[in-house]
Amino acid sequence: MTAGLARPTLAAMRHDAGSYALDAPTRSGLARDRGRQETTLQVFKVLTLPALALMEITGINGTPAPNLSETGLPVTFALIGIAVGTLGAVHPVRVPAFVTTILLVTLALSSGALFSLQPFGPAICGAFLAAGAASLQLPRRNSAVVLLAALLGLTVPQITGDGHPLEILVMVSGGPIAFYAMGEVAQRSLRGQELASRLLAELEESQQARADAAALAERQRLAREMHDVLAHSLSGLVVQLEAARLLARRQGTDPETSAALERALHLGKSGLDEARRAIGMLRGDELPGPETLAALVGEFERDARVPCSFDVDGTERELSTSARLTLYRVAQEALTNVRRHAIAESVAVQLAYEPAGTRLTVEDFGSGGASAADMSRGGEGGYGITGMRERAELLGGRLGACPTERGFRVELWVPA
């Protein structure tokens, strides 16, 4: 037997399993950084709209003015291109990457064209926005295409035409590169945050799995020890009681002694069944629940020779494991108390699924029985009503137990 060996407690094993988990400040720090970066991205998108308005208003009022003439038509197309291309920077809805790439290229080229047509206007801002938005939103290959379009849009018209001096163009072309670099840094930081968040989630999952494994190992150890000690002892007790019952029958012992041995044998078998069921619970076997109440009522009726009805009201729904087990245990304990302490003519068990919770009622009817104090004790070594009430309170429910005019009623309510 292993009962005397020193073993780590379940709490200690859980603590050891979670000892490497990241602490709360680390998680909150990652969340704050992520929030700041997302806020920065939103600010960038919001500032894009005033920049668009500035470019459009200045372009409309600039020289040459937008119209359908030979000199004004290019300005008109450039302003339309800037308005449409800005949708790629603002990104109001999720679209494929190639669509965003086309929009940002349109913004960059239109901005360069307007900068060439109206040299002293703010049209250059469009190329800057296109390069920055591309590095934030697009894969590297697509964003490189947008950056190239911004550089070409600013320099080619000036080189081929009579625009800004080359020195100014060299300085101006550094703007898209700077915006692209800032966006690339922000994007890398975002990817780092996402990777850190995924790693943290995986770490917590692995630590939880380790804790669950430790708990399962401890439960299995307890199950083995219960099997070696309690189940074996009860099995031996049942065998001895069976032998004593047969011996008393052969020797013609008085009926009261034979009846006492019969009751002791029945209690021993019930205890053995309970021990086996507890061992199965520790090993993770399927736990009893409301669906097994009918069988429990049938066993009570057969063993106690007392009529027992079972009714279910309401629509059945899924319950938590703890609630399922509590309903079964309370019904089991209440019926055990009826068999041990009451002189019942009939018993009624009712399970009601209510909107806010589930209600179980066990009530016996008879000409008399034990007092409420006797009923509350629930027999030697039993949990009794105190144990049932503790089970209910652990779930946030309540348990009532009181004598009636013809018997005793136990009523359990657990929240949904």
DODO-487933 format. One record per residue (C-alpha): residue in three letters; x, y, z. Coordinates in steps of 0.05 Angstrom, whole numbers, plus 5000, padded with zeros to 4 digits. Layout:
   code      u      v      w
    ala      X      Y      Z
...
//
This chain:
   code      u      v      w
    met   5000   5000   5000
    thr   5022   5072   4987
    ala   4980   5108   5039
    gly   5040   5119   5085
    leu   5087   5146   5033
    ala   5100   5221   5030
    arg   5071   5252   4968
    pro   5068   5323   4942
    thr   5000   5355   4952
    leu   4955   5373   4895
    ala   4961   5447   4911
    ala   5037   5442   4910
    met   5036   5406   4843
    arg   4991   5460   4814
    his   5037   5515   4842
    asp   5097   5481   4812
    ala   5062   5473   4744
    gly   5046   5547   4742
    ser   5112   5573   4771
    tyr   5139   5593   4703
    ala   5077   5630   4678
    leu   5086   5703   4662
    asp   5060   5750   4716
    ala   5004   5800   4709
    pro   5048   5861   4699
    thr   5080   5828   4639
    arg   5013   5813   4607
    ser   4986   5883   4623
    gly   5049   5914   4594
    leu   5040   5877   4529
    ala   4967   5898   4527
    arg   4986   5971   4539
    asp   5038   5971   4484
    arg   4990   5939   4436
    gly   4937   5991   4454
    arg   4985   6049   4443
    gln   5006   6022   4375
    glu   4934   6012   4353
    thr   4918   6083   4376
    thr   4976   6110   4335
    leu   4949   6074   4273
    gln   4880   6104   4285
    val   4910   6173   4293
    phe   4947   6164   4227
    lys   4883   6147   4192
    val   4845   6205   4223
    leu   4900   6254   4203
    thr   4895   6229   4132
    leu   4827   6261   4123
    pro   4849   6333   4140
    ala   4909   6323   4094
    leu   4862   6302   4038
    ala   4817   6362   4050
    leu   4878   6409   4049
    met   4903   6380   3983
    glu   4834   6383   3951
    ile   4818   6453   3973
    thr   4886   6480   3956
    gly   4885   6445   3888
    ile   4816   6472   3871
    asn   4837   6543   3888
    gly   4907   6536   3858
    thr   4935   6555   3791
    pro   4921   6525   3741
    ala   4850   6513   3767
    pro   4815   6447   3754
    asn   4769   6449   3695
    leu   4758   6415   3628
    ser   4806   6458   3590
    glu   4873   6434   3564
    thr   4911   6462   3624
    gly   4858   6448   3677
    leu   4839   6377   3658
    pro   4904   6345   3685
    val   4892   6381   3751
    thr   4821   6354   3753
    phe   4845   6283   3741
    ala   4899   6291   3794
    leu   4849   6315   3846
    ile   4802   6258   3831
    gly   4860   6209   3835
    ile   4880   6237   3903
    ala   4809   6231   3929
    val   4801   6159   3905
    gly   4871   6138   3925
    thr   4862   6164   3996
    leu   4813   6107   4008
    gly   4873   6061   4008
    ala   4904   6100   4066
    val   4840   6108   4106
    his   4821   6035   4094
    pro   4748   6040   4115
    val   4733   5967   4098
    arg   4776   5904   4092
    val   4797   5895   4020
    pro   4848   5850   3985
    ala   4920   5873   3986
    phe   4923   5884   3911
    val   4864   5932   3915
    thr   4898   5972   3969
    thr   4962   5972   3928
    ile   4925   6001   3867
    leu   4893   6055   3909
    leu   4958   6076   3942
    val   4995   6076   3876
    thr   4939   6120   3848
    leu   4948   6167   3908
    ala   5023   6170   3899
    leu   5022   6183   3824
    ser   4965   6234   3828
    ser   5000   6270   3885
    gly   5064   6274   3843
    ala   5026   6299   3783
    leu   4990   6353   3822
    phe   5056   6373   3855
    ser   5084   6382   3785
    leu   5024   6422   3760
    gln   5019   6465   3823
    pro   5090   6469   3848
    phe   5076   6509   3911
    gly   5017   6469   3936
    pro   5013   6415   3990
    ala   5002   6358   3940
    ile   5068   6327   3961
    cys   5033   6304   4026
    gly   4995   6252   3986
    ala   5060   6216   3966
    phe   5082   6216   4039
    leu   5016   6187   4062
    ala   5017   6134   4008
    ala   5087   6110   4027
    gly   5071   6108   4102
    ala   5004   6073   4093
    ala   5035   6021   4047
    ser   5088   6002   4098
    leu   5035   5995   4152
    gln   4982   5957   4113
    leu   5015   5918   4057
    pro   5064   5861   4049
    arg   5135   5884   4036
    arg   5133   5870   3961
    asn   5068   5910   3952
    ser   5091   5967   3996
    ala   5157   5972   3956
    val   5115   5982   3893
    val   5078   6039   3926
    leu   5143   6071   3950
    leu   5172   6066   3880
    ala   5109   6098   3852
    ala   5115   6156   3902
    leu   5188   6169   3884
    leu   5174   6165   3810
    gly   5112   6208   3816
    leu   5152   6263   3850
    thr   5215   6261   3808
    val   5198   6240   3737
    pro   5151   6299   3720
    gln   5202   6347   3748
    ile   5260   6318   3709
    thr   5221   6315   3643
    gly   5187   6383   3652
    asp   5200   6452   3680
    gly   5184   6440   3753
    his   5224   6445   3817
    pro   5300   6448   3816
    leu   5335   6381   3821
    glu   5364   6398   3890
    ile   5294   6409   3918
    leu   5270   6344   3886
    val   5326   6305   3919
    met   5306   6334   3986
    val   5232   6324   3975
    ser   5240   6252   3952
    gly   5268   6235   4021
    gly   5199   6247   4050
    pro   5167   6183   4024
    ile   5228   6144   4045
    ala   5224   6172   4116
    phe   5148   6158   4121
    tyr   5160   6088   4094
    ala   5215   6075   4144
    met   5172   6100   4202
    gly   5115   6055   4180
    glu   5161   5996   4173
    val   5186   6006   4245
    ala   5114   6010   4270
    gln   5095   5948   4230
    arg   5153   5908   4258
    ser   5134   5930   4328
    leu   5063   5907   4316
    arg   5087   5840   4290
    gly   5131   5833   4351
    gln   5072   5847   4396
    glu   5029   5796   4360
    leu   5084   5744   4365
    ala   5093   5759   4440
    ser   5018   5753   4451
    arg   5016   5686   4414
    leu   5075   5660   4453
    leu   5044   5682   4518
    ala   4979   5647   4501
    glu   5017   5584   4482
    leu   5057   5588   4547
    glu   4995   5595   4589
    glu   4962   5537   4552
    ser   5022   5493   4564
    gln   5025   5512   4638
    gln   4950   5497   4645
    ala   4961   5430   4611
    arg   5018   5415   4658
    ala   4974   5434   4718
    asp   4917   5390   4692
    ala   4966   5332   4683
    ala   4992   5341   4754
    ala   4921   5343   4781
    leu   4903   5280   4742
    ala   4964   5244   4767
    glu   4947   5262   4839
    arg   4875   5240   4830
    gln   4897   5174   4802
    arg   4945   5164   4861
    leu   4887   5178   4909
    ala   4843   5130   4870
    arg   4896   5075   4877
    glu   4903   5087   4951
    met   4827   5087   4961
    his   4822   5023   4922
    asp   4878   4990   4961
    val   4852   5011   5029
    leu   4779   5028   5030
    ala   4752   4984   4974
    his   4791   4923   4996
    ser   4769   4934   5069
    leu   4696   4941   5049
    ser   4701   4880   5004
    gly   4727   4839   5062
    leu   4672   4867   5107
    val   4618   4847   5057
    val   4647   4777   5051
    gln   4648   4769   5127
    leu   4577   4795   5134
    glu   4553   4748   5080
    ala   4586   4690   5115
    ala   4555   4712   5182
    arg   4486   4717   5150
    leu   4491   4647   5121
    leu   4517   4619   5187
    ala   4460   4651   5225
    arg   4410   4622   5177
    arg   4440   4551   5184
    gln   4441   4555   5260
    gly   4371   4581   5265
    thr   4389   4648   5297
    asp   4330   4690   5320
    pro   4297   4733   5265
    glu   4320   4800   5294
    thr   4393   4780   5290
    ser   4384   4755   5219
    ala   4349   4820   5200
    ala   4405   4861   5231
    leu   4456   4822   5191
    glu   4416   4832   5128
    arg   4415   4908   5140
    ala   4489   4909   5156
    leu   4504   4869   5093
    his   4461   4917   5051
    leu   4497   4978   5081
    gly   4564   4945   5068
    lys   4547   4933   4995
    ser   4521   5004   4988
    gly   4585   5031   5018
    leu   4627   4988   4971
    asp   4587   5014   4912
    glu   4598   5085   4936
    ala   4673   5073   4944
    arg   4678   5045   4874
    arg   4638   5104   4847
    ala   4684   5153   4884
    ile   4745   5117   4855
    gly   4715   5123   4786
    met   4704   5197   4796
    leu   4777   5207   4816
    arg   4799   5169   4754
    gly   4756   5213   4710
    asp   4700   5164   4695
    glu   4632   5192   4676
    leu   4598   5224   4736
    pro   4526   5210   4754
    gly   4475   5265   4740
    pro   4401   5279   4729
    glu   4396   5225   4676
    thr   4412   5172   4729
    leu   4360   5196   4779
    ala   4307   5149   4750
    ala   4353   5089   4762
    leu   4368   5114   4833
    val   4293   5119   4847
    gly   4283   5049   4820
    glu   4338   5021   4865
    phe   4308   5056   4926
    glu   4239   5029   4910
    arg   4266   4958   4902
    asp   4310   4958   4964
    ala   4265   4997   5012
    arg   4200   4966   4985
    val   4168   5035   4987
    pro   4132   5064   4926
    cys   4173   5121   4897
    ser   4152   5166   4839
    phe   4198   5208   4795
    asp   4174   5267   4753
    val   4212   5316   4709
    asp   4182   5385   4693
    gly   4208   5436   4643
    thr   4256   5431   4585
    glu   4319   5393   4600
    arg   4384   5433   4591
    glu   4458   5423   4599
    leu   4484   5432   4670
    ser   4554   5441   4696
    thr   4591   5380   4721
    ser   4586   5405   4793
    ala   4512   5419   4788
    arg   4498   5350   4757
    leu   4536   5314   4812
    thr   4503   5356   4867
    leu   4433   5340   4842
    tyr   4449   5266   4843
    arg   4483   5267   4911
    val   4428   5306   4945
    ala   4375   5259   4917
    gln   4417   5200   4939
    glu   4428   5226   5009
    ala   4355   5246   5018
    leu   4330   5177   4997
    thr   4382   5145   5043
    asn   4355   5187   5101
    val   4284   5165   5084
    arg   4304   5092   5085
    arg   4343   5098   5150
    his   4299   5145   5192
    ala   4229   5151   5164
    ile   4169   5106   5166
    ala   4146   5125   5096
    glu   4087   5098   5058
    ser   4109   5132   4993
    val   4163   5180   4967
    ala   4160   5231   4911
    val   4221   5257   4874
    gln   4212   5316   4827
    leu   4263   5350   4782
    ala   4241   5418   4753
    tyr   4280   5458   4702
    glu   4262   5531   4717
    pro   4284   5593   4678
    ala   4334   5615   4732
    gly   4357   5547   4757
    thr   4341   5475   4771
    arg   4299   5450   4830
    leu   4301   5381   4861
    thr   4249   5360   4912
    val   4249   5295   4952
    glu   4189   5286   4998
    asp   4165   5226   5037
    phe   4094   5213   5061
    gly   4076   5168   5119
    ser   4041   5159   5185
    gly   4102   5179   5225
    gly   4177   5177   5229
    ala   4239   5205   5260
    ser   4244   5276   5284
    ala   4274   5331   5241
    ala   4336   5329   5285
    asp   4345   5255   5271
    met   4334   5266   5197
    ser   4386   5322   5196
    arg   4439   5276   5222
    gly   4432   5230   5162
    gly   4457   5169   5198
    glu   4523   5149   5227
    gly   4582   5174   5185
    gly   4536   5205   5134
    tyr   4537   5276   5107
    gly   4465   5290   5126
    ile   4430   5355   5111
    thr   4491   5395   5132
    gly   4531   5362   5077
    met   4476   5372   5026
    arg   4470   5446   5045
    glu   4545   5455   5037
    arg   4542   5425   4967
    ala   4487   5474   4948
    glu   4523   5535   4976
    leu   4586   5518   4937
    leu   4545   5526   4873
    gly   4511   5590   4896
    gly   4446   5552   4908
    arg   4405   5536   4970
    leu   4377   5476   5005
    gly   4315   5473   5048
    ala   4297   5415   5094
    cys   4236   5414   5140
    pro   4183   5367   5167
    thr   4114   5367   5137
    glu   4046   5345   5163
    arg   4058   5274   5137
    gly   4133   5268   5131
    phe   4195   5307   5110
    arg   4215   5348   5050
    val   4284   5364   5022
    glu   4287   5417   4968
    leu   4350   5437   4929
    trp   4356   5496   4881
    val   4418   5509   4839
    pro   4426   5568   4791
    ala   4426   5557   4716
//
